C-alpha cells in the first residue's frame, strides 16, 4: 500500500492512504537515518503489519520544520506581531531554491492592514511575489484562498500569533487551539507543537509549529544567493561584471536601480545581512 505521512508523533507515523489514516511504525532504522521519515513523505507500507517499508523519492525537503514534497508556501504576516522582513526574505530564498511557489498573505485585515499591505507591496512588487489580504475572522477573501490551495500541499509559515491555526479553522470549520498574542511583549505564544497535514478534499495544508523560517538541508553559496532575488536576476544582465554580487562593485545595475529608488534599499540591506549571516554560518 502507498500513502502520505500526515503526522509524526514520537515513534508513530500517521499515514493517509486516500481514504483512511493508519498509524504505522517504521521498519529498521528509518527514524535515525539522514533520510528519516517526515511529514509529507510518500511511503509504502504493509497494511497488515502496519509497518512502513519504503520512503518514496522526494520532490523537495525542508529541514526546519521537517516537511517534504511541498508544492507552495504561504507566508502569513499581520499588523501584530510586527513582521520581521529579514525572516520573510529567508523564506523567499529557500522557496526559490526548491522551486516552490510562494505567496505573502496579510492576515487580520479586520484589524487594519492597509499600511502593512502598502509597505509589503513596496518591498516585493519588483520580485513578482503575489501578495493578498485576508481575514480569518470575517472570511474576507477566504474563498479565493481556497481556490489557490486546491491540488497543492501548502505550508503555512510565519511567526506565532499571525493566525496560521485560525486560518485552518476558518477554512475547514475546525476548532483547533490557537495561541494568544502576548499583550506585554507583542510576541506570539506557540500553539502548534508539531507539523501536521490537514486536508479536506484536494486541499492539504501543513500548519507548522511557529517557525518563522523554512530552511533547506544545504548551505548557501554566496554566489548563489543573488540568484534567488528575482529583481536582481533581471537587472544583473546589465551589470559590468558577470559575477557581480551587487555589494559594492563598480558598474552594478542593481546598485544603480537602488540609488534611483527603483528597487528597495531596505530589502538590499537585508540581502547584505543575509550574506553576512551566511558567511558566519560557514565558519561552524
C-alpha positions, 0 to 999 in steps of 0.5 A, a space after each residue: 500500500 502507498 500513502 502520505 505521512 500526515 503526522 509524526 508523533 514520537 515513534 508513530 507515523 500517521 499515514 493517509 492512504 486516500 481514504 483512511 489514516 493508519 498509524 504505522 511504525 517504521 521498519 529498521 532504522 528509518 527514524 535515525 537515518 539522514 533520510 528519516 521519515 517526515 511529514 509529507 513523505 510518500 511511503 509504502 507500507 504493509 497494511 497488515 503489519 502496519 509497518 512502513 517499508 519504503 520512503 518514496 523519492 522526494 520532490 523537495 525537503 525542508 529541514 526546519 520544520 521537517 516537511 517534504 514534497 511541498 508544492 507552495 508556501 504561504 507566508 502569513 504576516 499581520 499588523 501584530 506581531 510586527 513582521 520581521 522582513 529579514 525572516 520573510 526574505 529567508 523564506 523567499 530564498 529557500 522557496 526559490 531554491 526548491 522551486 516552490 511557489 510562494 505567496 505573502 498573505 496579510 492576515 487580520 485585515 479586520 484589524 487594519 492592514 492597509 499600511 502593512 499591505 502598502 509597505 509589503 507591496 513596496 518591498 516585493 512588487 519588483 520580485 513578482 511575489 503575489 501578495 493578498 489580504 485576508 481575514 480569518 475572522 470575517 472570511 474576507 477573501 477566504 474563498 479565493 484562498 481556497 481556490 489557490 490551495 486546491 491540488 497543492 500541499 501548502 505550508 503555512 509559515 510565519 511567526 506565532 500569533 499571525 493566525 496560521 491555526 485560525 486560518 485552518 479553522 476558518 477554512 475547514 470549520 475546525 476548532 483547533 487551539 490557537 495561541 494568544 498574542 502576548 499583550 506585554 511583549 507583542 510576541 506570539 505564544 506557540 500553539 502548534 507543537 508539531 507539523 501536521 497535514 490537514 486536508 479536506 478534499 484536494 486541499 492539504 495544508 501543513 500548519 507548522 509549529 511557529 517557525 518563522 523560517 523554512 530552511 533547506 538541508 544545504 548551505 548557501 553559496 554566496 554566489 548563489 544567493 543573488 540568484 534567488 532575488 528575482 529583481 536582481 536576476 533581471 537587472 544583473 544582465 546589465 551589470 559590468 561584471 558577470 559575477 557581480 554580487 551587487 555589494 559594492 562593485 563598480 558598474 552594478 545595475 542593481 546598485 544603480 536601480 537602488 540609488 534611483 529608488 527603483 528597487 528597495 534599499 531596505 530589502 538590499 540591506 537585508 540581502 547584505 545581512 543575509 550574506 553576512 549571516 551566511 558567511 558566519 554560518 560557514 565558519 561552524 
